[in-house]
Amino acid sequence: MKKTRVVLSFPPDLVEEPITYRLVKDYDLMVNILRATIDPGKQGTMVVELSGEENRISQAFNYLEKAGVNVEPLSREIQHLGERCTSCTACVPICPTGAFEVDRNSWHVSFDSEKCVACLSCLDVCIYRAIEVSLQ
Amino acid sequence: MSKKTIEEINAKIRSGTVAVFTAEEVIGLVREKGVKKAAREVDVVTTGTFSPMCSSGAFFNIKQPMEKMKFGGGWITLNGVPAYAGLAAADIYVGATAIPEGDPRNNNGRPGKFRYGGAHVIEELVAGKKVLLSAGAYGTDCYPRKSREQRIGFDDMNEAFLFNPRNCYQNYNVAVNLSDKPIYTYMGLLKPKLGNANYCSAGQLSPLLKDPFYRTIGVGTRVFLGGAQGYVAWNGTQHNPGAPRLENGTPRKGAGTLALIGNLKEMSPQWLRAVSYTGYGVSLSLAVGVPIPVIDEDMMRSVSLSDEDLVAPIVDYSRYYPTGEGEDQLGEVTYAQLRSGSIEFRNRKVPTGCFSSYAKAREVADHLKTLIRSGAFLPSQPVSPLPGAKEGLL
């Protein structure tokens, strides 16, 4: 069993394809949708956690790429610029998954990209502009 | 009862025998040894804060070119940010919150991003960069020049000093949003229906909370400001010593404030940072550290108050703060509760966030401790007490 989080970007013509259904049915994957913006006629983005056999996950990635879906690892999305961060903690209550956390001994804020679902809520909250999104 | 004067303490600093602790360290010390013993052992306690302080800005005196020009009565911008030009020929003031007119960096849709303003100009100069000065004037017999455009840095200025009308608020609101829409405020993004609670104070490290009656902090007190040595110039604007207080003397809401002054040319970006509040504006975050001489046991007692002993009011920023309508205060919480990560309020667990960096406040207090121990920073006797302390209101 392997778990991985990826960002799937769909071109407009694929938005109506039952991609998630195929992942479940054909590759026996558990698909947990963490975030999705899908408007018919526009590009769609879906952040998903996939769980399943390792070889089935890589087969699924091949299928997705052939179908025209761009697959990127999730951690590439949000970047915490440590040298700009002052550990004020303003981002901490805003982050829905606890990816931004404060150590209550050192009072330093840290970012765990594994926990990040790239909801982008933190971007507008950081007054030091210490959070950036790297666009794919 | 043991008493010490600032002269005695400074003599100890010079002889290298001074005992300096941070405001955080003395909490444990007093718990362990008691106020009496601690007061004998401790000479100076260092406080610190690092937080946005909107009411900040800098005076610059720009060196004249051969053909002189009078900015006063004309207009001037630095990197497009308007500066105040209502003084003499070469003196200008740049406020931290000033923003360039119609700049796409600031207002690309609502909520605006406010990526550039006066605070950014100040930070860039402190970082050793140059900014573009543009100015226009009407021209006189003695100041004939009518326009000027030049890249300038600190070398092109005779003086550059920070002069902040209001810093170091003694206490501050905890901001919440009771409405059903998210709001963008100077206390950050407040999520609807009590989605979060934001506060802004260094609490047990904050300068004026540790000297609640302004017994040692007054006009002329030497402070650590943005990396340089600065001074308390006056009480800050909106200074309100008459605010309600707890039995331990600390105010239950915003009370005293300080007007601070210091040489900008000696400051550093480590201790001075421009900030951009989405949907609100530009501001300046500053490190301020104030040494508190332990002149007697009462001083030792107040300087050792901890986050459990300090409270802040919960205020609705969707209604009461902007309009003055509704309840002025929804409740009161201790800084210990705020720092735990959430507060219990109206039968809900509301997550808390802060705009004052406790990690940086600690760095400031530690740094000031090192400066005092090495003899590089001497605490000073105030020249005159702040209002409140002076009138015996407290």
HADDOCK unambig.tbl for C-alpha pairs under 7 A between the chains (distance, minus, plus):
assign (segid A and resid 86 and name CA) (segid B and resid 357 and name CA) 6.23 0.50 0.50
assign (segid A and resid 86 and name CA) (segid B and resid 360 and name CA) 6.64 0.50 0.50
assign (segid A and resid 87 and name CA) (segid B and resid 357 and name CA) 5.69 0.50 0.50
assign (segid A and resid 87 and name CA) (segid B and resid 359 and name CA) 6.35 0.50 0.50
assign (segid A and resid 88 and name CA) (segid B and resid 354 and name CA) 5.72 0.50 0.50
assign (segid A and resid 88 and name CA) (segid B and resid 355 and name CA) 5.14 0.50 0.50
assign (segid A and resid 88 and name CA) (segid B and resid 356 and name CA) 5.51 0.50 0.50
assign (segid A and resid 88 and name CA) (segid B and resid 357 and name CA) 3.90 0.50 0.50
assign (segid A and resid 88 and name CA) (segid B and resid 358 and name CA) 6.75 0.50 0.50
assign (segid A and resid 89 and name CA) (segid B and resid 353 and name CA) 5.39 0.50 0.50
assign (segid A and resid 89 and name CA) (segid B and resid 354 and name CA) 5.32 0.50 0.50
assign (segid A and resid 89 and name CA) (segid B and resid 355 and name CA) 6.77 0.50 0.50
assign (segid A and resid 90 and name CA) (segid B and resid 353 and name CA) 4.59 0.50 0.50
assign (segid A and resid 90 and name CA) (segid B and resid 354 and name CA) 5.10 0.50 0.50
assign (segid A and resid 90 and name CA) (segid B and resid 355 and name CA) 5.80 0.50 0.50
assign (segid A and resid 91 and name CA) (segid B and resid 353 and name CA) 6.99 0.50 0.50
assign (segid A and resid 92 and name CA) (segid B and resid 353 and name CA) 6.16 0.50 0.50
assign (segid A and resid 93 and name CA) (segid B and resid 196 and name CA) 6.41 0.50 0.50
assign (segid A and resid 93 and name CA) (segid B and resid 351 and name CA) 5.30 0.50 0.50
assign (segid A and resid 93 and name CA) (segid B and resid 352 and name CA) 5.80 0.50 0.50
assign (segid A and resid 93 and name CA) (segid B and resid 353 and name CA) 5.66 0.50 0.50
assign (segid A and resid 106 and name CA) (segid B and resid 359 and name CA) 6.82 0.50 0.50
assign (segid A and resid 107 and name CA) (segid B and resid 358 and name CA) 6.42 0.50 0.50
assign (segid A and resid 107 and name CA) (segid B and resid 359 and name CA) 5.14 0.50 0.50
assign (segid A and resid 108 and name CA) (segid B and resid 359 and name CA) 6.14 0.50 0.50
assign (segid A and resid 124 and name CA) (segid B and resid 278 and name CA) 5.77 0.50 0.50
assign (segid A and resid 125 and name CA) (segid B and resid 188 and name CA) 6.47 0.50 0.50
assign (segid A and resid 125 and name CA) (segid B and resid 189 and name CA) 6.31 0.50 0.50
assign (segid A and resid 125 and name CA) (segid B and resid 278 and name CA) 7.00 0.50 0.50
assign (segid A and resid 127 and name CA) (segid B and resid 275 and name CA) 5.05 0.50 0.50
assign (segid A and resid 127 and name CA) (segid B and resid 276 and name CA) 4.77 0.50 0.50
assign (segid A and resid 127 and name CA) (segid B and resid 277 and name CA) 5.22 0.50 0.50
assign (segid A and resid 128 and name CA) (segid B and resid 275 and name CA) 5.16 0.50 0.50
assign (segid A and resid 128 and name CA) (segid B and resid 276 and name CA) 6.59 0.50 0.50
